[in-house]
Amino acid sequence: MISYETNSLDMVEGSGLPPFFKFAFDPLKDQSFEENLYKKGEVVFRIGSMPHGLFFIKSGKVKIFKYGGDGKEQILTIAGKGRFLGYKDLLAGRRYTSGAIVIEDSILIFIPNRDFLDLIKSGEVSDYFTGLLCQDLIEVEEKMVSMAHKPVRGRLAESLLSLNETYMENGIELSREELANLVGTAKETISRLLSEFKADKLIQIDGRNIEVLNPKGLDRILGFYS
């Protein structure tokens, strides 16, 4: 991990951080946030460690995961540019309940705990993170319903559509095992279904890279199981 500091006001302009960050600091005090370059495979935070601040993804992708009772990794989400990491545990004052690992080279902005707690006193900032918490709750509920009622084919279509929004024009770069851990099935099942989707010209596969060719087709599969 490579670390360097940037003046808060200069950094906010090109960082993608919400605009309220620029008003929270006095530039005369020379306060700054760290920008850290994480290489693929580096750990951002571990399950059970204490949060010391908030992370913001300026670029790249980060895998958020837990472990099931059988010790198998369960991927909760693939977070991309513009996402905050670790704020639920930071706000709750508890140890991390999930882990975060970089899955492609990423630049993360670190906002120390003391600065975040000063920010959260603002009604605007409090409302913003309350909205994020509500959105996370909705996503968790939807995923629980999906896992309970949708077959793997529908869950895979749903995951590919979601990942396509995160990865955008670059193609989805995940191993078959990671995709299986996200969907909640076996790697062999994912490989078989991906081959079927490719044969149906819904996706294109080049090694690990998956390109969604027909989002409407995937959406029809998803709608069939809704």
Secondary structure by P-SEA (a helix, b strand, c coil): cccccccaaaaaaccccccccccccccccbbbbbbbbbccccccccccccccbbbbbcbbbbbbbccccccbbbbccccccccccaaaaaaacccccbbbbbcccbbbbbbcaaaaaaaaccaaaaaaaaaaaaaaaaaaaaaaaaaacccaaaaaaaaaaaaaaaaccccccccaaaaaaaacccaaaaaaaaaaaaaaccccccccbbbbccaaaaaaaaaaac
